[in-house]
Amino acid sequence: MMSAILGPAGLGLYKAEGRMDNLVPNIKSSTRTIAVIYGSYALAGVIMYRLAGMSFFDAVNHSLTALATGGFSTRAGSIGEFNSVSIEIITIILMLLGATGFGIHYTLWKKNFRAFWNNGEPKLMFIILAIFTPLLMTGTLAVFYSSGAEQFRHSLFQAVSALTGTGFSTVDFVPWNHYGIYLIVLLMIFGGDLDSTSGGLKQYRLFAIIKILWLEIRRYFLPKDAILKQEIWKGETRRYIDNSLVKEILLVFSLYFSTYAIGMGVLMSYGHSMAFSAFEYASALSTVGLSVGITAPGAPAGLIWTETIGMFLGRLEFLVVIYAITKLLRDGKILFRRRRNE
């Protein structure tokens, strides 16, 4: 749509919405490639859900919302209402596929395994899950489940759902202790990959920060005139960490956490606890959809609007909104001058 309507400006907006590169040289070809990859995964998801016992209607809806990391369900109790390990495993796979950048998927489709391995985002995602899943098991879910298998099952599902920004759940978060609540908050803030359907700060930026820290540590032990270059891969593209990347990361982080602090403060002003306010607004700003009950049909209008603005800003990565407002102001100024001259 951006390519057809906006012409050359489409590429600028494409990148402004947190998308670092094209799969192929032009946007239209990239769109076709993404459609093929996405459609294939969605169809595979429907087939797997049907084999796991879902009705066709449920299978279509859950395949699309899991892959899109949307989290909408045909059941009031979300995925937990099915109470099926096989369905939960399929959902975890689809959520992880949806949270993985399309550039990374493209490397696998082209069988470019070297480029795939060079991408740090998938590895970082699995490391985070490997750390947070046992923390949730021992610190929170051990209170609700005596079986280690059940603790692992629900901890892994909730961790993947939060990190990928999907919002499916198999448990009720309201009885959780603050330890578990804040772990889920961190996962929601981290988010999935760039060029994926998930929200949050994105794994690419987190991985870049780790690379930057390691680069600075190495520089400390080397002569001052030593020149170091730290590469970072996105799909099949190799990039070196430079000032422009650092500025982009700092800009997004500052906008994210400034908005998060304001939104969290608004929710607390309505009488909600810090832990629940942190959870609910992280869910809104990272477009996750998990809730501890603050977001409800009877919630105050000010609270709903605060979350709505957060979802809008978080989904569009802030910069698109800033560019849109700037363009509106600039166009309005030009129109005003024309009318005044007339």
VONUNU-785481 format. One record per residue (C-alpha): residue number from 1; x, y, z. Coordinates in Angstrom, 1 decimal. Example, Ala and Ser with C-alpha at 12.3 -4.5 7.8 and 13.67 -1.06 7.14 Angstrom:
BEGIN
{k=1; x=12.3; y=-4.5; z=7.8};
{k=2; x=13.7; y=-1.1; z=7.1};
***
This chain:
BEGIN
{k=1; x=0.0; y=0.0; z=0.0};
{k=2; x=2.8; y=2.4; z=0.9};
{k=3; x=4.6; y=1.6; z=-2.4};
{k=4; x=1.5; y=2.2; z=-4.5};
{k=5; x=0.1; y=5.3; z=-2.8};
{k=6; x=3.2; y=7.1; z=-1.5};
{k=7; x=5.7; y=6.2; z=-4.2};
{k=8; x=9.3; y=6.8; z=-3.1};
{k=9; x=8.2; y=8.0; z=0.4};
{k=10; x=7.0; y=4.4; z=1.1};
{k=11; x=10.5; y=3.2; z=1.8};
{k=12; x=11.1; y=5.8; z=4.4};
{k=13; x=7.9; y=4.9; z=6.2};
{k=14; x=8.7; y=1.2; z=5.8};
{k=15; x=12.0; y=1.8; z=7.7};
{k=16; x=10.5; y=4.2; z=10.2};
{k=17; x=8.1; y=1.5; z=11.4};
{k=18; x=11.0; y=-0.5; z=12.8};
{k=19; x=11.9; y=-2.3; z=9.5};
{k=20; x=15.6; y=-2.3; z=8.8};
{k=21; x=15.9; y=-3.8; z=5.4};
{k=22; x=14.0; y=-5.3; z=2.4};
{k=23; x=14.1; y=-9.0; z=1.6};
{k=24; x=14.7; y=-8.2; z=-2.0};
{k=25; x=15.6; y=-4.9; z=-3.7};
{k=26; x=12.1; y=-3.3; z=-4.0};
{k=27; x=9.1; y=-3.1; z=-1.7};
{k=28; x=6.6; y=-4.8; z=-4.0};
{k=29; x=8.8; y=-7.9; z=-4.4};
{k=30; x=9.5; y=-8.0; z=-0.7};
{k=31; x=5.7; y=-7.8; z=-0.1};
{k=32; x=5.1; y=-10.8; z=-2.4};
{k=33; x=7.8; y=-12.8; z=-0.6};
{k=34; x=6.4; y=-12.0; z=2.8};
{k=35; x=2.9; y=-13.0; z=1.7};
{k=36; x=4.1; y=-16.4; z=0.5};
{k=37; x=6.1; y=-17.0; z=3.7};
{k=38; x=3.2; y=-15.8; z=5.9};
{k=39; x=0.5; y=-17.7; z=4.0};
{k=40; x=2.4; y=-20.9; z=4.1};
{k=41; x=2.9; y=-20.7; z=7.8};
{k=42; x=-0.8; y=-19.8; z=8.3};
{k=43; x=-2.0; y=-22.8; z=6.3};
{k=44; x=0.4; y=-25.2; z=8.1};
{k=45; x=-0.9; y=-23.8; z=11.4};
{k=46; x=-4.5; y=-24.6; z=10.4};
{k=47; x=-3.6; y=-28.1; z=9.4};
{k=48; x=-1.7; y=-28.8; z=12.6};
{k=49; x=-4.5; y=-27.4; z=14.8};
{k=50; x=-7.1; y=-29.6; z=13.0};
{k=51; x=-4.9; y=-32.7; z=13.6};
{k=52; x=-4.7; y=-31.6; z=17.3};
{k=53; x=-8.5; y=-31.7; z=17.5};
{k=54; x=-9.6; y=-28.1; z=16.9};
{k=55; x=-12.7; y=-27.4; z=14.8};
{k=56; x=-12.0; y=-25.8; z=11.4};
{k=57; x=-13.3; y=-22.4; z=12.6};
{k=58; x=-11.1; y=-22.4; z=15.7};
{k=59; x=-8.1; y=-23.6; z=13.7};
{k=60; x=-8.3; y=-20.8; z=11.2};
{k=61; x=-8.8; y=-18.1; z=13.8};
{k=62; x=-6.1; y=-19.3; z=16.2};
{k=63; x=-3.6; y=-20.0; z=13.4};
{k=64; x=-4.0; y=-16.4; z=12.1};
{k=65; x=-3.9; y=-14.7; z=15.5};
{k=66; x=-1.0; y=-16.8; z=16.8};
{k=67; x=1.1; y=-16.1; z=13.7};
{k=68; x=0.2; y=-12.4; z=13.7};
{k=69; x=1.0; y=-12.4; z=17.5};
{k=70; x=-2.5; y=-10.9; z=17.9};
{k=71; x=-3.7; y=-13.2; z=20.7};
{k=72; x=-7.4; y=-13.0; z=19.9};
{k=73; x=-9.2; y=-16.2; z=20.7};
{k=74; x=-12.6; y=-17.7; z=19.9};
{k=75; x=-12.8; y=-18.8; z=23.6};
{k=76; x=-13.2; y=-16.6; z=26.7};
{k=77; x=-10.5; y=-18.6; z=28.4};
{k=78; x=-8.0; y=-18.2; z=25.5};
{k=79; x=-5.8; y=-21.2; z=24.7};
{k=80; x=-6.1; y=-22.4; z=28.3};
{k=81; x=-9.8; y=-23.4; z=27.7};
{k=82; x=-8.7; y=-26.1; z=25.3};
{k=83; x=-6.5; y=-27.7; z=28.0};
{k=84; x=-4.4; y=-29.5; z=25.4};
{k=85; x=-0.7; y=-29.9; z=25.4};
{k=86; x=-0.5; y=-30.5; z=21.7};
{k=87; x=-2.5; y=-27.3; z=20.9};
{k=88; x=-0.2; y=-25.3; z=23.3};
{k=89; x=2.9; y=-26.7; z=21.5};
{k=90; x=1.5; y=-25.7; z=18.1};
{k=91; x=0.6; y=-22.3; z=19.4};
{k=92; x=4.2; y=-21.8; z=20.8};
{k=93; x=5.7; y=-22.7; z=17.4};
{k=94; x=3.4; y=-20.3; z=15.6};
{k=95; x=4.0; y=-17.5; z=18.1};
{k=96; x=7.8; y=-17.9; z=17.7};
{k=97; x=7.5; y=-17.9; z=13.9};
{k=98; x=5.4; y=-14.7; z=14.1};
{k=99; x=7.9; y=-13.0; z=16.4};
{k=100; x=10.9; y=-13.9; z=14.1};
{k=101; x=11.8; y=-11.3; z=11.5};
{k=102; x=10.9; y=-12.0; z=7.9};
{k=103; x=14.4; y=-11.4; z=6.8};
{k=104; x=15.5; y=-14.3; z=9.0};
{k=105; x=12.7; y=-16.5; z=7.6};
{k=106; x=14.0; y=-15.6; z=4.2};
{k=107; x=17.5; y=-16.9; z=4.9};
{k=108; x=15.9; y=-20.3; z=5.8};
{k=109; x=13.7; y=-20.3; z=2.7};
{k=110; x=16.8; y=-19.7; z=0.6};
{k=111; x=18.7; y=-22.3; z=2.5};
{k=112; x=21.3; y=-19.7; z=3.4};
{k=113; x=22.1; y=-21.3; z=6.8};
{k=114; x=25.3; y=-19.3; z=7.3};
{k=115; x=23.4; y=-16.0; z=7.2};
{k=116; x=20.7; y=-17.5; z=9.5};
{k=117; x=23.3; y=-18.5; z=12.0};
{k=118; x=24.9; y=-15.0; z=11.9};
{k=119; x=21.6; y=-13.4; z=13.0};
{k=120; x=21.7; y=-12.9; z=16.8};
{k=121; x=18.0; y=-12.3; z=17.3};
{k=122; x=16.8; y=-15.9; z=17.3};
{k=123; x=19.6; y=-16.9; z=19.6};
{k=124; x=18.9; y=-14.1; z=22.0};
{k=125; x=15.2; y=-14.9; z=22.1};
{k=126; x=15.9; y=-18.6; z=23.1};
{k=127; x=18.5; y=-17.5; z=25.7};
{k=128; x=15.9; y=-15.2; z=27.3};
{k=129; x=13.3; y=-17.9; z=27.3};
{k=130; x=15.8; y=-20.4; z=28.7};
{k=131; x=16.5; y=-17.9; z=31.6};
{k=132; x=13.0; y=-16.7; z=32.3};
{k=133; x=11.1; y=-20.1; z=32.1};
{k=134; x=12.8; y=-21.7; z=35.1};
{k=135; x=12.6; y=-18.4; z=37.0};
{k=136; x=8.8; y=-18.4; z=36.5};
{k=137; x=8.7; y=-22.1; z=37.4};
{k=138; x=10.5; y=-21.8; z=40.7};
{k=139; x=9.4; y=-18.3; z=41.8};
{k=140; x=5.7; y=-18.3; z=40.9};
{k=141; x=4.1; y=-21.3; z=39.3};
{k=142; x=5.5; y=-23.7; z=41.9};
{k=143; x=2.9; y=-22.2; z=44.2};
{k=144; x=0.1; y=-23.3; z=41.9};
{k=145; x=1.3; y=-26.6; z=40.5};
{k=146; x=3.0; y=-29.4; z=42.4};
{k=147; x=4.1; y=-31.2; z=39.2};
{k=148; x=7.3; y=-30.0; z=37.6};
{k=149; x=5.9; y=-30.9; z=34.1};
{k=150; x=2.9; y=-28.6; z=34.7};
{k=151; x=5.1; y=-25.8; z=36.0};
{k=152; x=7.3; y=-26.0; z=32.9};
{k=153; x=4.3; y=-26.3; z=30.6};
{k=154; x=2.6; y=-23.1; z=31.8};
{k=155; x=5.8; y=-21.2; z=32.5};
{k=156; x=7.1; y=-21.7; z=28.9};
{k=157; x=3.8; y=-20.9; z=27.4};
{k=158; x=3.4; y=-17.6; z=29.3};
{k=159; x=7.0; y=-16.6; z=28.7};
{k=160; x=6.7; y=-17.2; z=24.9};
{k=161; x=3.3; y=-15.4; z=24.8};
{k=162; x=4.7; y=-12.4; z=26.6};
{k=163; x=8.0; y=-12.2; z=24.7};
{k=164; x=6.4; y=-12.6; z=21.3};
{k=165; x=3.8; y=-10.0; z=22.2};
{k=166; x=0.9; y=-12.5; z=21.4};
{k=167; x=-1.2; y=-12.3; z=24.5};
{k=168; x=-2.5; y=-15.9; z=24.6};
{k=169; x=-2.7; y=-17.3; z=28.1};
{k=170; x=-3.3; y=-20.6; z=29.9};
{k=171; x=-3.4; y=-19.1; z=33.5};
{k=172; x=-5.0; y=-16.3; z=35.4};
{k=173; x=-2.3; y=-13.6; z=36.3};
{k=174; x=-4.3; y=-11.9; z=39.1};
{k=175; x=-3.2; y=-14.4; z=41.9};
{k=176; x=0.5; y=-14.2; z=40.8};
{k=177; x=3.1; y=-12.8; z=43.2};
{k=178; x=4.9; y=-9.6; z=42.2};
{k=179; x=8.0; y=-11.6; z=41.3};
{k=180; x=6.2; y=-13.4; z=38.4};
{k=181; x=4.3; y=-10.2; z=37.4};
{k=182; x=7.6; y=-8.2; z=36.9};
{k=183; x=9.2; y=-11.1; z=35.0};
{k=184; x=6.3; y=-11.0; z=32.5};
{k=185; x=6.6; y=-7.2; z=32.4};
{k=186; x=10.3; y=-7.5; z=31.3};
{k=187; x=9.4; y=-10.1; z=28.7};
{k=188; x=6.7; y=-7.9; z=27.2};
{k=189; x=9.1; y=-4.9; z=27.1};
{k=190; x=11.8; y=-6.9; z=25.4};
{k=191; x=9.5; y=-8.0; z=22.5};
{k=192; x=10.2; y=-10.0; z=19.4};
{k=193; x=12.4; y=-9.4; z=16.3};
{k=194; x=12.5; y=-6.5; z=14.0};
{k=195; x=10.5; y=-7.1; z=10.8};
{k=196; x=8.2; y=-9.3; z=12.7};
{k=197; x=4.6; y=-9.0; z=13.8};
{k=198; x=5.5; y=-8.5; z=17.5};
{k=199; x=5.9; y=-5.3; z=19.5};
{k=200; x=8.2; y=-4.2; z=22.3};
{k=201; x=11.8; y=-2.8; z=22.1};
{k=202; x=12.7; y=-5.6; z=19.7};
{k=203; x=15.5; y=-8.2; z=20.0};
{k=204; x=17.6; y=-6.5; z=17.3};
{k=205; x=18.1; y=-3.4; z=19.5};
{k=206; x=18.7; y=-5.5; z=22.6};
{k=207; x=21.3; y=-7.6; z=20.8};
{k=208; x=22.9; y=-4.4; z=19.4};
{k=209; x=23.2; y=-3.1; z=23.0};
{k=210; x=25.0; y=-6.2; z=24.1};
{k=211; x=27.3; y=-5.9; z=21.1};
{k=212; x=28.0; y=-2.3; z=21.9};
{k=213; x=28.8; y=-3.1; z=25.6};
{k=214; x=31.2; y=-5.9; z=24.5};
{k=215; x=32.8; y=-3.5; z=22.0};
{k=216; x=33.5; y=-1.0; z=24.7};
{k=217; x=34.9; y=-3.6; z=27.0};
{k=218; x=37.3; y=-4.8; z=24.3};
{k=219; x=38.3; y=-1.2; z=23.6};
{k=220; x=39.2; y=-0.7; z=27.2};
{k=221; x=41.9; y=-3.3; z=27.0};
{k=222; x=43.3; y=-2.3; z=23.6};
{k=223; x=45.5; y=0.7; z=22.6};
{k=224; x=43.7; y=4.0; z=22.1};
{k=225; x=44.5; y=4.1; z=18.4};
{k=226; x=43.1; y=0.5; z=17.8};
{k=227; x=40.2; y=0.4; z=15.3};
{k=228; x=37.4; y=-2.1; z=16.1};
{k=229; x=34.4; y=-2.9; z=14.0};
{k=230; x=31.5; y=-4.9; z=15.4};
{k=231; x=29.2; y=-6.5; z=12.8};
{k=232; x=25.6; y=-7.2; z=13.3};
{k=233; x=23.4; y=-9.2; z=10.9};
{k=234; x=19.8; y=-8.6; z=9.8};
{k=235; x=18.6; y=-11.3; z=7.5};
{k=236; x=21.1; y=-11.6; z=4.7};
{k=237; x=22.5; y=-8.1; z=5.4};
{k=238; x=25.7; y=-7.5; z=7.4};
{k=239; x=25.9; y=-4.2; z=9.1};
{k=240; x=28.5; y=-2.6; z=11.3};
{k=241; x=27.5; y=-0.8; z=14.5};
{k=242; x=27.9; y=2.9; z=14.0};
{k=243; x=26.6; y=6.2; z=15.4};
{k=244; x=23.4; y=6.1; z=13.4};
{k=245; x=22.4; y=2.8; z=14.8};
{k=246; x=23.2; y=3.9; z=18.4};
{k=247; x=21.2; y=7.1; z=17.9};
{k=248; x=18.2; y=5.1; z=16.6};
{k=249; x=18.3; y=2.8; z=19.5};
{k=250; x=18.6; y=5.6; z=22.1};
{k=251; x=15.7; y=7.5; z=20.4};
{k=252; x=13.4; y=4.5; z=20.5};
{k=253; x=14.4; y=3.5; z=24.0};
{k=254; x=13.9; y=7.1; z=25.3};
{k=255; x=10.5; y=7.4; z=23.6};
{k=256; x=9.4; y=4.0; z=24.8};
{k=257; x=10.3; y=4.4; z=28.5};
{k=258; x=9.1; y=8.0; z=28.6};
{k=259; x=5.7; y=6.9; z=27.3};
{k=260; x=5.8; y=3.9; z=29.6};
{k=261; x=6.4; y=6.0; z=32.7};
{k=262; x=3.6; y=8.4; z=31.9};
{k=263; x=1.1; y=5.7; z=31.1};
{k=264; x=2.0; y=3.7; z=34.2};
{k=265; x=1.6; y=6.9; z=36.2};
{k=266; x=-1.9; y=7.4; z=34.8};
{k=267; x=-3.0; y=3.9; z=35.6};
{k=268; x=-1.6; y=4.3; z=39.2};
{k=269; x=-3.6; y=7.5; z=39.5};
{k=270; x=-6.8; y=5.5; z=39.2};
{k=271; x=-5.8; y=3.5; z=42.3};
{k=272; x=-4.1; y=0.5; z=40.8};
{k=273; x=-1.0; y=-1.0; z=42.3};
{k=274; x=2.5; y=-0.3; z=40.8};
{k=275; x=2.9; y=-4.0; z=39.9};
{k=276; x=-0.5; y=-4.2; z=38.1};
{k=277; x=-0.1; y=-0.8; z=36.5};
{k=278; x=3.4; y=-1.8; z=35.2};
{k=279; x=2.0; y=-5.1; z=33.8};
{k=280; x=-1.1; y=-3.6; z=32.1};
{k=281; x=0.7; y=-0.7; z=30.4};
{k=282; x=3.6; y=-2.8; z=29.3};
{k=283; x=1.0; y=-5.0; z=27.7};
{k=284; x=-0.6; y=-2.0; z=26.0};
{k=285; x=2.6; y=-0.3; z=24.9};
{k=286; x=4.1; y=-3.5; z=23.5};
{k=287; x=0.8; y=-4.5; z=22.0};
{k=288; x=0.6; y=-7.8; z=23.9};
{k=289; x=-2.9; y=-8.0; z=25.3};
{k=290; x=-2.3; y=-9.9; z=28.5};
{k=291; x=-4.2; y=-8.4; z=31.4};
{k=292; x=-4.6; y=-8.5; z=35.2};
{k=293; x=-8.1; y=-7.2; z=34.9};
{k=294; x=-7.5; y=-3.4; z=34.8};
{k=295; x=-8.6; y=-3.2; z=31.1};
{k=296; x=-12.3; y=-4.0; z=31.3};
{k=297; x=-15.6; y=-2.8; z=29.8};
{k=298; x=-16.3; y=-0.7; z=32.8};
{k=299; x=-12.9; y=0.9; z=33.1};
{k=300; x=-12.7; y=4.7; z=33.2};
{k=301; x=-12.5; y=6.5; z=29.8};
{k=302; x=-9.2; y=8.2; z=30.7};
{k=303; x=-7.6; y=4.9; z=31.4};
{k=304; x=-8.9; y=3.3; z=28.2};
{k=305; x=-7.7; y=6.3; z=26.1};
{k=306; x=-4.3; y=6.2; z=27.8};
{k=307; x=-3.9; y=2.5; z=26.8};
{k=308; x=-5.3; y=3.2; z=23.3};
{k=309; x=-2.7; y=5.8; z=22.7};
{k=310; x=0.0; y=3.5; z=24.1};
{k=311; x=-1.0; y=0.7; z=21.7};
{k=312; x=-1.0; y=3.1; z=18.8};
{k=313; x=2.4; y=4.5; z=19.6};
{k=314; x=3.9; y=1.1; z=20.4};
{k=315; x=2.6; y=-0.5; z=17.2};
{k=316; x=3.9; y=2.2; z=15.0};
{k=317; x=7.3; y=2.5; z=16.7};
{k=318; x=6.8; y=6.1; z=17.6};
{k=319; x=8.7; y=7.5; z=14.6};
{k=320; x=5.9; y=7.0; z=12.1};
{k=321; x=3.5; y=9.0; z=14.4};
{k=322; x=6.2; y=11.8; z=14.8};
{k=323; x=6.7; y=11.9; z=11.0};
{k=324; x=2.9; y=12.0; z=10.4};
{k=325; x=2.4; y=14.9; z=12.9};
{k=326; x=5.4; y=16.8; z=11.4};
{k=327; x=4.0; y=16.4; z=7.9};
{k=328; x=0.5; y=17.5; z=9.0};
{k=329; x=2.0; y=20.6; z=10.6};
{k=330; x=4.2; y=21.3; z=7.6};
{k=331; x=1.3; y=20.9; z=5.1};
{k=332; x=-1.0; y=23.0; z=7.3};
{k=333; x=1.6; y=25.8; z=7.4};
{k=334; x=2.0; y=25.7; z=3.6};
{k=335; x=-1.8; y=25.7; z=3.1};
{k=336; x=-2.2; y=28.6; z=5.6};
{k=337; x=0.5; y=30.6; z=3.7};
{k=338; x=-1.3; y=30.0; z=0.3};
{k=339; x=-4.6; y=31.1; z=1.7};
{k=340; x=-3.1; y=34.2; z=3.2};
{k=341; x=-1.4; y=35.1; z=-0.1};
{k=342; x=-4.7; y=34.7; z=-1.9};
***
